[in-house]
């Protein structure tokens, strides 16, 4: 979910990570106390999420290819809160 949301940000479909969080909390019932999937991802650490995506990509192929935005943020030591 976080990986696809990163692609949505990269493609300009959503302007801010918090927009995605708002949609998930108000529209899909994501638990509000977690702050939304993008906020949660920053808390967990994008490096951990990227590592898991890379492992899934190696095991299962292109459906799990890490988002270029996720890779960029990890390489720069940033989070979704920084964009």
PyMOL Python script that loads the backbone (N, CA, C, O; Angstrom):
from pymol import cmd

cmd.read_pdbstr("""\
ATOM      1  N   UNK A   1       0.819  -1.177   0.000  1.00  0.00           N
ATOM      2  CA  UNK A   1       0.000   0.000   0.000  1.00  0.00           C
ATOM      3  C   UNK A   1       0.875   1.257   0.000  1.00  0.00           C
ATOM      4  O   UNK A   1       0.611   2.195  -0.752  1.00  0.00           O
ATOM      5  N   UNK A   2       1.886   1.277   0.818  1.00  0.00           N
ATOM      6  CA  UNK A   2       2.785   2.428   0.894  1.00  0.00           C
ATOM      7  C   UNK A   2       3.545   2.592  -0.419  1.00  0.00           C
ATOM      8  O   UNK A   2       3.737   3.711  -0.895  1.00  0.00           O
ATOM      9  N   UNK A   3       3.971   1.492  -0.993  1.00  0.00           N
ATOM     10  CA  UNK A   3       4.715   1.543  -2.257  1.00  0.00           C
ATOM     11  C   UNK A   3       3.846   2.141  -3.369  1.00  0.00           C
ATOM     12  O   UNK A   3       4.301   3.006  -4.119  1.00  0.00           O
ATOM     13  N   UNK A   4       2.622   1.688  -3.470  1.00  0.00           N
ATOM     14  CA  UNK A   4       1.732   2.213  -4.502  1.00  0.00           C
ATOM     15  C   UNK A   4       1.398   3.678  -4.238  1.00  0.00           C
ATOM     16  O   UNK A   4       1.297   4.472  -5.173  1.00  0.00           O
ATOM     17  N   UNK A   5       1.229   4.034  -2.974  1.00  0.00           N
ATOM     18  CA  UNK A   5       0.968   5.429  -2.632  1.00  0.00           C
ATOM     19  C   UNK A   5       2.158   6.311  -3.009  1.00  0.00           C
ATOM     20  O   UNK A   5       1.972   7.455  -3.424  1.00  0.00           O
ATOM     21  N   UNK A   6       3.367   5.793  -2.868  1.00  0.00           N
ATOM     22  CA  UNK A   6       4.555   6.540  -3.291  1.00  0.00           C
ATOM     23  C   UNK A   6       4.504   6.793  -4.797  1.00  0.00           C
ATOM     24  O   UNK A   6       4.868   7.874  -5.261  1.00  0.00           O
ATOM     25  N   UNK A   7       4.055   5.803  -5.551  1.00  0.00           N
ATOM     26  CA  UNK A   7       3.902   5.995  -7.002  1.00  0.00           C
ATOM     27  C   UNK A   7       2.843   7.051  -7.308  1.00  0.00           C
ATOM     28  O   UNK A   7       3.006   7.849  -8.231  1.00  0.00           O
ATOM     29  N   UNK A   8       1.763   7.056  -6.534  1.00  0.00           N
ATOM     30  CA  UNK A   8       0.704   8.050  -6.721  1.00  0.00           C
ATOM     31  C   UNK A   8       1.251   9.457  -6.484  1.00  0.00           C
ATOM     32  O   UNK A   8       0.912  10.387  -7.216  1.00  0.00           O
ATOM     33  N   UNK A   9       2.082   9.613  -5.482  1.00  0.00           N
ATOM     34  CA  UNK A   9       2.723  10.912  -5.230  1.00  0.00           C
ATOM     35  C   UNK A   9       3.672  11.289  -6.363  1.00  0.00           C
ATOM     36  O   UNK A   9       3.670  12.423  -6.840  1.00  0.00           O
ATOM     37  N   UNK A  10       4.471  10.333  -6.778  1.00  0.00           N
ATOM     38  CA  UNK A  10       5.456  10.575  -7.827  1.00  0.00           C
ATOM     39  C   UNK A  10       4.783  10.999  -9.136  1.00  0.00           C
ATOM     40  O   UNK A  10       5.302  11.844  -9.866  1.00  0.00           O
ATOM     41  N   UNK A  11       3.622  10.402  -9.423  1.00  0.00           N
ATOM     42  CA  UNK A  11       2.905  10.695 -10.660  1.00  0.00           C
ATOM     43  C   UNK A  11       2.071  11.971 -10.565  1.00  0.00           C
ATOM     44  O   UNK A  11       1.487  12.402 -11.559  1.00  0.00           O
ATOM     45  N   UNK A  12       2.009  12.579  -9.379  1.00  0.00           N
ATOM     46  CA  UNK A  12       1.259  13.814  -9.212  1.00  0.00           C
ATOM     47  C   UNK A  12      -0.240  13.626  -9.055  1.00  0.00           C
ATOM     48  O   UNK A  12      -0.992  14.598  -9.123  1.00  0.00           O
ATOM     49  N   UNK A  13      -0.685  12.399  -8.848  1.00  0.00           N
ATOM     50  CA  UNK A  13      -2.115  12.140  -8.647  1.00  0.00           C
ATOM     51  C   UNK A  13      -2.558  12.708  -7.301  1.00  0.00           C
ATOM     52  O   UNK A  13      -3.668  13.224  -7.169  1.00  0.00           O
ATOM     53  N   UNK A  14      -1.689  12.608  -6.316  1.00  0.00           N
ATOM     54  CA  UNK A  14      -1.895  13.253  -5.018  1.00  0.00           C
ATOM     55  C   UNK A  14      -0.779  14.270  -4.829  1.00  0.00           C
ATOM     56  O   UNK A  14       0.340  14.069  -5.302  1.00  0.00           O
ATOM     57  N   UNK A  15      -1.084  15.354  -4.143  1.00  0.00           N
ATOM     58  CA  UNK A  15      -0.111  16.426  -3.956  1.00  0.00           C
ATOM     59  C   UNK A  15       0.774  16.168  -2.745  1.00  0.00           C
ATOM     60  O   UNK A  15       1.984  16.394  -2.788  1.00  0.00           O
ATOM     61  N   UNK A  16       0.166  15.696  -1.673  1.00  0.00           N
ATOM     62  CA  UNK A  16       0.893  15.492  -0.412  1.00  0.00           C
ATOM     63  C   UNK A  16       0.605  14.098   0.135  1.00  0.00           C
ATOM     64  O   UNK A  16      -0.444  13.512  -0.134  1.00  0.00           O
ATOM     65  N   UNK A  17       1.550  13.585   0.900  1.00  0.00           N
ATOM     66  CA  UNK A  17       1.347  12.301   1.562  1.00  0.00           C
ATOM     67  C   UNK A  17       0.159  12.369   2.514  1.00  0.00           C
ATOM     68  O   UNK A  17      -0.567  11.388   2.674  1.00  0.00           O
ATOM     69  N   UNK A  18      -0.040  13.511   3.138  1.00  0.00           N
ATOM     70  CA  UNK A  18      -1.162  13.655   4.065  1.00  0.00           C
ATOM     71  C   UNK A  18      -2.510  13.559   3.346  1.00  0.00           C
ATOM     72  O   UNK A  18      -3.506  13.180   3.961  1.00  0.00           O
ATOM     73  N   UNK A  19      -2.555  13.895   2.061  1.00  0.00           N
ATOM     74  CA  UNK A  19      -3.785  13.718   1.283  1.00  0.00           C
ATOM     75  C   UNK A  19      -4.140  12.239   1.199  1.00  0.00           C
ATOM     76  O   UNK A  19      -5.305  11.862   1.327  1.00  0.00           O
ATOM     77  N   UNK A  20      -3.142  11.418   0.986  1.00  0.00           N
ATOM     78  CA  UNK A  20      -3.363   9.970   0.919  1.00  0.00           C
ATOM     79  C   UNK A  20      -3.813   9.453   2.281  1.00  0.00           C
ATOM     80  O   UNK A  20      -4.729   8.635   2.363  1.00  0.00           O
ATOM     81  N   UNK A  21      -3.179   9.922   3.343  1.00  0.00           N
ATOM     82  CA  UNK A  21      -3.580   9.519   4.687  1.00  0.00           C
ATOM     83  C   UNK A  21      -5.044   9.874   4.948  1.00  0.00           C
ATOM     84  O   UNK A  21      -5.795   9.068   5.495  1.00  0.00           O
ATOM     85  N   UNK A  22      -5.440  11.075   4.556  1.00  0.00           N
ATOM     86  CA  UNK A  22      -6.821  11.521   4.768  1.00  0.00           C
ATOM     87  C   UNK A  22      -7.810  10.625   4.044  1.00  0.00           C
ATOM     88  O   UNK A  22      -8.842  10.257   4.607  1.00  0.00           O
ATOM     89  N   UNK A  23      -7.510  10.275   2.814  1.00  0.00           N
ATOM     90  CA  UNK A  23      -8.389   9.392   2.043  1.00  0.00           C
ATOM     91  C   UNK A  23      -8.515   8.037   2.729  1.00  0.00           C
ATOM     92  O   UNK A  23      -9.618   7.506   2.852  1.00  0.00           O
ATOM     93  N   UNK A  24      -7.416   7.484   3.167  1.00  0.00           N
ATOM     94  CA  UNK A  24      -7.454   6.164   3.799  1.00  0.00           C
ATOM     95  C   UNK A  24      -8.192   6.190   5.129  1.00  0.00           C
ATOM     96  O   UNK A  24      -8.931   5.259   5.447  1.00  0.00           O
ATOM     97  N   UNK A  25      -7.999   7.245   5.902  1.00  0.00           N
ATOM     98  CA  UNK A  25      -8.667   7.325   7.213  1.00  0.00           C
ATOM     99  C   UNK A  25     -10.164   7.579   7.051  1.00  0.00           C
ATOM    100  O   UNK A  25     -10.977   6.906   7.684  1.00  0.00           O
ATOM    101  N   UNK A  26     -10.531   8.537   6.216  1.00  0.00           N
ATOM    102  CA  UNK A  26     -11.949   8.909   6.113  1.00  0.00           C
ATOM    103  C   UNK A  26     -12.731   8.052   5.123  1.00  0.00           C
ATOM    104  O   UNK A  26     -13.943   7.888   5.266  1.00  0.00           O
ATOM    105  N   UNK A  27     -12.051   7.508   4.130  1.00  0.00           N
ATOM    106  CA  UNK A  27     -12.761   6.764   3.092  1.00  0.00           C
ATOM    107  C   UNK A  27     -12.690   5.258   3.212  1.00  0.00           C
ATOM    108  O   UNK A  27     -13.613   4.556   2.799  1.00  0.00           O
ATOM    109  N   UNK A  28     -11.610   4.758   3.769  1.00  0.00           N
ATOM    110  CA  UNK A  28     -11.411   3.311   3.786  1.00  0.00           C
ATOM    111  C   UNK A  28     -11.324   2.719   5.183  1.00  0.00           C
ATOM    112  O   UNK A  28     -11.139   1.511   5.337  1.00  0.00           O
ATOM    113  N   UNK A  29     -11.456   3.559   6.201  1.00  0.00           N
ATOM    114  CA  UNK A  29     -11.481   3.048   7.558  1.00  0.00           C
ATOM    115  C   UNK A  29     -10.130   2.699   8.156  1.00  0.00           C
ATOM    116  O   UNK A  29     -10.050   1.937   9.120  1.00  0.00           O
ATOM    117  N   UNK A  30      -9.056   3.260   7.578  1.00  0.00           N
ATOM    118  CA  UNK A  30      -7.733   3.044   8.174  1.00  0.00           C
ATOM    119  C   UNK A  30      -7.783   3.585   9.605  1.00  0.00           C
ATOM    120  O   UNK A  30      -8.340   4.662   9.817  1.00  0.00           O
ATOM    121  N   UNK A  31      -7.230   2.889  10.583  1.00  0.00           N
ATOM    122  CA  UNK A  31      -7.285   3.360  11.970  1.00  0.00           C
ATOM    123  C   UNK A  31      -6.651   4.751  12.132  1.00  0.00           C
ATOM    124  O   UNK A  31      -5.458   4.931  11.890  1.00  0.00           O
ATOM    125  N   UNK A  32      -7.449   5.704  12.536  1.00  0.00           N
ATOM    126  CA  UNK A  32      -6.992   7.095  12.634  1.00  0.00           C
ATOM    127  C   UNK A  32      -5.833   7.260  13.607  1.00  0.00           C
ATOM    128  O   UNK A  32      -4.987   8.135  13.419  1.00  0.00           O
ATOM    129  N   UNK A  33      -5.786   6.435  14.636  1.00  0.00           N
ATOM    130  CA  UNK A  33      -4.719   6.592  15.631  1.00  0.00           C
ATOM    131  C   UNK A  33      -3.334   6.291  15.061  1.00  0.00           C
ATOM    132  O   UNK A  33      -2.330   6.613  15.697  1.00  0.00           O
ATOM    133  N   UNK A  34      -3.256   5.686  13.884  1.00  0.00           N
ATOM    134  CA  UNK A  34      -1.954   5.431  13.253  1.00  0.00           C
ATOM    135  C   UNK A  34      -1.504   6.613  12.399  1.00  0.00           C
ATOM    136  O   UNK A  34      -0.354   6.661  11.964  1.00  0.00           O
ATOM    137  N   UNK A  35      -2.402   7.563  12.157  1.00  0.00           N
ATOM    138  CA  UNK A  35      -2.068   8.733  11.355  1.00  0.00           C
ATOM    139  C   UNK A  35      -2.179   8.512   9.860  1.00  0.00           C
ATOM    140  O   UNK A  35      -1.956   9.444   9.088  1.00  0.00           O
ATOM    141  N   UNK A  36      -2.513   7.322   9.434  1.00  0.00           N
ATOM    142  CA  UNK A  36      -2.596   7.002   8.016  1.00  0.00           C
ATOM    143  C   UNK A  36      -1.378   6.221   7.561  1.00  0.00           C
ATOM    144  O   UNK A  36      -0.367   6.197   8.261  1.00  0.00           O
ATOM    145  N   UNK A  37      -1.454   5.583   6.406  1.00  0.00           N
ATOM    146  CA  UNK A  37      -0.363   4.714   5.958  1.00  0.00           C
ATOM    147  C   UNK A  37       0.953   5.441   5.689  1.00  0.00           C
ATOM    148  O   UNK A  37       2.023   4.872   5.907  1.00  0.00           O
ATOM    149  N   UNK A  38       0.894   6.670   5.226  1.00  0.00           N
ATOM    150  CA  UNK A  38       2.128   7.389   4.921  1.00  0.00           C
ATOM    151  C   UNK A  38       2.812   7.859   6.208  1.00  0.00           C
ATOM    152  O   UNK A  38       4.032   7.772   6.342  1.00  0.00           O
ATOM    153  N   UNK A  39       2.013   8.353   7.144  1.00  0.00           N
ATOM    154  CA  UNK A  39       2.545   8.742   8.447  1.00  0.00           C
ATOM    155  C   UNK A  39       3.135   7.522   9.141  1.00  0.00           C
ATOM    156  O   UNK A  39       4.225   7.580   9.710  1.00  0.00           O
ATOM    157  N   UNK A  40       2.398   6.416   9.085  1.00  0.00           N
ATOM    158  CA  UNK A  40       2.861   5.155   9.672  1.00  0.00           C
ATOM    159  C   UNK A  40       4.186   4.720   9.045  1.00  0.00           C
ATOM    160  O   UNK A  40       5.095   4.279   9.748  1.00  0.00           O
ATOM    161  N   UNK A  41       4.291   4.845   7.729  1.00  0.00           N
ATOM    162  CA  UNK A  41       5.521   4.443   7.033  1.00  0.00           C
ATOM    163  C   UNK A  41       6.719   5.252   7.517  1.00  0.00           C
ATOM    164  O   UNK A  41       7.807   4.706   7.706  1.00  0.00           O
ATOM    165  N   UNK A  42       6.521   6.546   7.716  1.00  0.00           N
ATOM    166  CA  UNK A  42       7.601   7.376   8.250  1.00  0.00           C
ATOM    167  C   UNK A  42       7.992   6.920   9.654  1.00  0.00           C
ATOM    168  O   UNK A  42       9.174   6.920   9.997  1.00  0.00           O
ATOM    169  N   UNK A  43       7.015   6.532  10.462  1.00  0.00           N
ATOM    170  CA  UNK A  43       7.310   6.056  11.818  1.00  0.00           C
ATOM    171  C   UNK A  43       8.092   4.752  11.804  1.00  0.00           C
ATOM    172  O   UNK A  43       9.054   4.589  12.554  1.00  0.00           O
ATOM    173  N   UNK A  44       7.678   3.829  10.954  1.00  0.00           N
ATOM    174  CA  UNK A  44       8.333   2.523  10.857  1.00  0.00           C
ATOM    175  C   UNK A  44       9.739   2.671  10.286  1.00  0.00           C
ATOM    176  O   UNK A  44      10.673   1.994  10.716  1.00  0.00           O
ATOM    177  N   UNK A  45       9.872   3.564   9.315  1.00  0.00           N
ATOM    178  CA  UNK A  45      11.146   3.769   8.634  1.00  0.00           C
ATOM    179  C   UNK A  45      11.052   3.329   7.187  1.00  0.00           C
ATOM    180  O   UNK A  45      10.806   2.160   6.891  1.00  0.00           O
ATOM    181  N   UNK A  46      11.250   4.276   6.297  1.00  0.00           N
ATOM    182  CA  UNK A  46      11.157   3.945   4.875  1.00  0.00           C
ATOM    183  C   UNK A  46      12.234   2.960   4.456  1.00  0.00           C
ATOM    184  O   UNK A  46      12.040   2.203   3.505  1.00  0.00           O
ATOM    185  N   UNK A  47      13.359   2.957   5.145  1.00  0.00           N
ATOM    186  CA  UNK A  47      14.406   1.987   4.827  1.00  0.00           C
ATOM    187  C   UNK A  47      13.927   0.559   5.059  1.00  0.00           C
ATOM    188  O   UNK A  47      14.269  -0.341   4.292  1.00  0.00           O
ATOM    189  N   UNK A  48      13.143   0.346   6.103  1.00  0.00           N
ATOM    190  CA  UNK A  48      12.605  -0.992   6.383  1.00  0.00           C
ATOM    191  C   UNK A  48      11.563  -1.391   5.349  1.00  0.00           C
ATOM    192  O   UNK A  48      11.515  -2.540   4.910  1.00  0.00           O
ATOM    193  N   UNK A  49      10.736  -0.437   4.966  1.00  0.00           N
ATOM    194  CA  UNK A  49       9.721  -0.724   3.953  1.00  0.00           C
ATOM    195  C   UNK A  49      10.382  -1.012   2.612  1.00  0.00           C
ATOM    196  O   UNK A  49       9.973  -1.933   1.904  1.00  0.00           O
ATOM    197  N   UNK A  50      11.395  -0.237   2.260  1.00  0.00           N
ATOM    198  CA  UNK A  50      12.116  -0.476   1.013  1.00  0.00           C
ATOM    199  C   UNK A  50      12.785  -1.846   1.018  1.00  0.00           C
ATOM    200  O   UNK A  50      12.741  -2.559   0.016  1.00  0.00           O
ATOM    201  N   UNK A  51      13.394  -2.213   2.119  1.00  0.00           N
ATOM    202  CA  UNK A  51      14.048  -3.529   2.201  1.00  0.00           C
ATOM    203  C   UNK A  51      13.033  -4.650   1.989  1.00  0.00           C
ATOM    204  O   UNK A  51      13.323  -5.633   1.306  1.00  0.00           O
ATOM    205  N   UNK A  52      11.857  -4.506   2.569  1.00  0.00           N
ATOM    206  CA  UNK A  52      10.816  -5.531   2.389  1.00  0.00           C
ATOM    207  C   UNK A  52      10.339  -5.560   0.940  1.00  0.00           C
ATOM    208  O   UNK A  52      10.127  -6.634   0.378  1.00  0.00           O
ATOM    209  N   UNK A  53      10.171  -4.392   0.335  1.00  0.00           N
ATOM    210  CA  UNK A  53       9.747  -4.341  -1.065  1.00  0.00           C
ATOM    211  C   UNK A  53      10.798  -4.973  -1.977  1.00  0.00           C
ATOM    212  O   UNK A  53      10.449  -5.663  -2.936  1.00  0.00           O
ATOM    213  N   UNK A  54      12.069  -4.746  -1.690  1.00  0.00           N
ATOM    214  CA  UNK A  54      13.131  -5.348  -2.499  1.00  0.00           C
ATOM    215  C   UNK A  54      13.104  -6.865  -2.379  1.00  0.00           C
ATOM    216  O   UNK A  54      13.301  -7.567  -3.371  1.00  0.00           O
ATOM    217  N   UNK A  55      12.865  -7.374  -1.185  1.00  0.00           N
ATOM    218  CA  UNK A  55      12.780  -8.825  -0.994  1.00  0.00           C
ATOM    219  C   UNK A  55      11.580  -9.400  -1.737  1.00  0.00           C
ATOM    220  O   UNK A  55      11.686 -10.456  -2.360  1.00  0.00           O
ATOM    221  N   UNK A  56      10.447  -8.719  -1.676  1.00  0.00           N
ATOM    222  CA  UNK A  56       9.264  -9.177  -2.403  1.00  0.00           C
ATOM    223  C   UNK A  56       9.480  -9.115  -3.909  1.00  0.00           C
ATOM    224  O   UNK A  56       9.047 -10.004  -4.642  1.00  0.00           O
ATOM    225  N   UNK A  57      10.144  -8.074  -4.363  1.00  0.00           N
ATOM    226  CA  UNK A  57      10.445  -7.919  -5.785  1.00  0.00           C
ATOM    227  C   UNK A  57      11.327  -9.070  -6.270  1.00  0.00           C
ATOM    228  O   UNK A  57      11.079  -9.639  -7.333  1.00  0.00           O
ATOM    229  N   UNK A  58      12.346  -9.409  -5.500  1.00  0.00           N
ATOM    230  CA  UNK A  58      13.224 -10.520  -5.874  1.00  0.00           C
ATOM    231  C   UNK A  58      12.476 -11.844  -5.884  1.00  0.00           C
ATOM    232  O   UNK A  58      12.746 -12.706  -6.720  1.00  0.00           O
ATOM    233  N   UNK A  59      11.549 -12.006  -4.971  1.00  0.00           N
ATOM    234  CA  UNK A  59      10.817 -13.267  -4.869  1.00  0.00           C
ATOM    235  C   UNK A  59       9.669 -13.385  -5.872  1.00  0.00           C
ATOM    236  O   UNK A  59       9.405 -14.471  -6.389  1.00  0.00           O
ATOM    237  N   UNK A  60       8.984 -12.264  -6.151  1.00  0.00           N
ATOM    238  CA  UNK A  60       7.744 -12.338  -6.914  1.00  0.00           C
ATOM    239  C   UNK A  60       7.700 -11.484  -8.180  1.00  0.00           C
ATOM    240  O   UNK A  60       6.730 -11.557  -8.934  1.00  0.00           O
ATOM    241  N   UNK A  61       8.715 -10.691  -8.423  1.00  0.00           N
ATOM    242  CA  UNK A  61       8.778  -9.965  -9.684  1.00  0.00           C
ATOM    243  C   UNK A  61       8.175  -8.584  -9.684  1.00  0.00           C
ATOM    244  O   UNK A  61       8.010  -7.955  -8.639  1.00  0.00           O
ATOM    245  N   UNK A  62       7.847  -8.120 -10.883  1.00  0.00           N
ATOM    246  CA  UNK A  62       7.508  -6.720 -11.148  1.00  0.00           C
ATOM    247  C   UNK A  62       6.329  -6.161 -10.362  1.00  0.00           C
ATOM    248  O   UNK A  62       6.264  -4.950 -10.149  1.00  0.00           O
ATOM    249  N   UNK A  63       5.402  -6.994  -9.929  1.00  0.00           N
ATOM    250  CA  UNK A  63       4.274  -6.476  -9.145  1.00  0.00           C
ATOM    251  C   UNK A  63       4.741  -5.828  -7.844  1.00  0.00           C
ATOM    252  O   UNK A  63       4.007  -5.043  -7.243  1.00  0.00           O
ATOM    253  N   UNK A  64       5.940  -6.148  -7.413  1.00  0.00           N
ATOM    254  CA  UNK A  64       6.470  -5.635  -6.158  1.00  0.00           C
ATOM    255  C   UNK A  64       7.697  -4.750  -6.348  1.00  0.00           C
ATOM    256  O   UNK A  64       8.485  -4.566  -5.421  1.00  0.00           O
ATOM    257  N   UNK A  65       7.854  -4.209  -7.540  1.00  0.00           N
ATOM    258  CA  UNK A  65       9.003  -3.348  -7.802  1.00  0.00           C
ATOM    259  C   UNK A  65       8.920  -2.103  -6.914  1.00  0.00           C
ATOM    260  O   UNK A  65       7.894  -1.424  -6.900  1.00  0.00           O
ATOM    261  N   UNK A  66       9.984  -1.800  -6.180  1.00  0.00           N
ATOM    262  CA  UNK A  66       9.956  -0.625  -5.310  1.00  0.00           C
ATOM    263  C   UNK A  66       9.753   0.669  -6.098  1.00  0.00           C
ATOM    264  O   UNK A  66      10.296   0.843  -7.188  1.00  0.00           O
ATOM    265  N   UNK A  67       8.979   1.547  -5.536  1.00  0.00           N
ATOM    266  CA  UNK A  67       8.732   2.849  -6.144  1.00  0.00           C
ATOM    267  C   UNK A  67      10.033   3.645  -6.222  1.00  0.00           C
ATOM    268  O   UNK A  67      10.796   3.670  -5.256  1.00  0.00           O
ATOM    269  N   UNK A  68      10.293   4.290  -7.347  1.00  0.00           N
ATOM    270  CA  UNK A  68      11.471   5.155  -7.438  1.00  0.00           C
ATOM    271  C   UNK A  68      11.469   6.263  -6.376  1.00  0.00           C
ATOM    272  O   UNK A  68      12.527   6.657  -5.886  1.00  0.00           O
ATOM    273  N   UNK A  69      10.280   6.761  -6.025  1.00  0.00           N
ATOM    274  CA  UNK A  69      10.212   7.792  -4.991  1.00  0.00           C
ATOM    275  C   UNK A  69      10.627   7.221  -3.643  1.00  0.00           C
ATOM    276  O   UNK A  69      11.337   7.884  -2.886  1.00  0.00           O
ATOM    277  N   UNK A  70      10.206   6.027  -3.336  1.00  0.00           N
ATOM    278  CA  UNK A  70      10.602   5.375  -2.088  1.00  0.00           C
ATOM    279  C   UNK A  70      12.118   5.197  -2.047  1.00  0.00           C
ATOM    280  O   UNK A  70      12.751   5.467  -1.027  1.00  0.00           O
ATOM    281  N   UNK A  71      12.691   4.747  -3.147  1.00  0.00           N
ATOM    282  CA  UNK A  71      14.149   4.575  -3.220  1.00  0.00           C
ATOM    283  C   UNK A  71      14.865   5.914  -3.043  1.00  0.00           C
ATOM    284  O   UNK A  71      15.871   5.993  -2.338  1.00  0.00           O
ATOM    285  N   UNK A  72      14.349   6.961  -3.677  1.00  0.00           N
ATOM    286  CA  UNK A  72      14.958   8.290  -3.589  1.00  0.00           C
ATOM    287  C   UNK A  72      14.909   8.823  -2.157  1.00  0.00           C
ATOM    288  O   UNK A  72      15.906   9.333  -1.645  1.00  0.00           O
ATOM    289  N   UNK A  73      13.766   8.704  -1.525  1.00  0.00           N
ATOM    290  CA  UNK A  73      13.633   9.200  -0.156  1.00  0.00           C
ATOM    291  C   UNK A  73      14.585   8.473   0.795  1.00  0.00           C
ATOM    292  O   UNK A  73      15.204   9.099   1.656  1.00  0.00           O
ATOM    293  N   UNK A  74      14.700   7.167   0.642  1.00  0.00           N
ATOM    294  CA  UNK A  74      15.613   6.406   1.496  1.00  0.00           C
ATOM    295  C   UNK A  74      17.055   6.837   1.238  1.00  0.00           C
ATOM    296  O   UNK A  74      17.819   7.036   2.183  1.00  0.00           O
ATOM    297  N   UNK A  75      17.430   6.982  -0.026  1.00  0.00           N
ATOM    298  CA  UNK A  75      18.801   7.374  -0.363  1.00  0.00           C
ATOM    299  C   UNK A  75      19.152   8.754   0.204  1.00  0.00           C
ATOM    300  O   UNK A  75      20.303   9.014   0.557  1.00  0.00           O
ATOM    301  N   UNK A  76      18.150   9.634   0.286  1.00  0.00           N
ATOM    302  CA  UNK A  76      18.375  10.992   0.798  1.00  0.00           C
ATOM    303  C   UNK A  76      18.152  11.096   2.301  1.00  0.00           C
ATOM    304  O   UNK A  76      18.347  12.161   2.886  1.00  0.00           O
ATOM    305  N   UNK A  77      17.745   9.995   2.930  1.00  0.00           N
ATOM    306  CA  UNK A  77      17.487  10.013   4.366  1.00  0.00           C
ATOM    307  C   UNK A  77      16.260  10.837   4.738  1.00  0.00           C
ATOM    308  O   UNK A  77      16.204  11.429   5.815  1.00  0.00           O
ATOM    309  N   UNK A  78      15.288  10.870   3.847  1.00  0.00           N
ATOM    310  CA  UNK A  78      14.075  11.650   4.056  1.00  0.00           C
ATOM    311  C   UNK A  78      12.871  10.738   4.235  1.00  0.00           C
ATOM    312  O   UNK A  78      12.955   9.522   4.061  1.00  0.00           O
ATOM    313  N   UNK A  79      11.753  11.355   4.587  1.00  0.00           N
ATOM    314  CA  UNK A  79      10.494  10.647   4.717  1.00  0.00           C
ATOM    315  C   UNK A  79       9.419  11.331   3.895  1.00  0.00           C
ATOM    316  O   UNK A  79       9.669  12.356   3.261  1.00  0.00           O
ATOM    317  N   UNK A  80       8.243  10.771   3.907  1.00  0.00           N
ATOM    318  CA  UNK A  80       7.120  11.388   3.178  1.00  0.00           C
ATOM    319  C   UNK A  80       6.790  12.761   3.749  1.00  0.00           C
ATOM    320  O   UNK A  80       6.270  13.619   3.036  1.00  0.00           O
ATOM    321  N   UNK A  81       7.081  12.972   5.003  1.00  0.00           N
ATOM    322  CA  UNK A  81       6.807  14.267   5.635  1.00  0.00           C
ATOM    323  C   UNK A  81       7.644  15.377   5.015  1.00  0.00           C
ATOM    324  O   UNK A  81       7.312  16.555   5.143  1.00  0.00           O
ATOM    325  N   UNK A  82       8.735  15.003   4.339  1.00  0.00           N
ATOM    326  CA  UNK A  82       9.662  15.980   3.772  1.00  0.00           C
ATOM    327  C   UNK A  82       9.290  16.433   2.361  1.00  0.00           C
ATOM    328  O   UNK A  82       9.945  17.314   1.805  1.00  0.00           O
ATOM    329  N   UNK A  83       8.251  15.844   1.777  1.00  0.00           N
ATOM    330  CA  UNK A  83       7.877  16.243   0.413  1.00  0.00           C
ATOM    331  C   UNK A  83       6.529  16.951   0.404  1.00  0.00           C
ATOM    332  O   UNK A  83       6.053  17.358  -0.656  1.00  0.00           O
TER     333      UNK A  83
END
""", "prot")
cmd.dss("prot")
cmd.show_as("cartoon", "prot")
cmd.util.cbc("prot")
cmd.orient("prot")
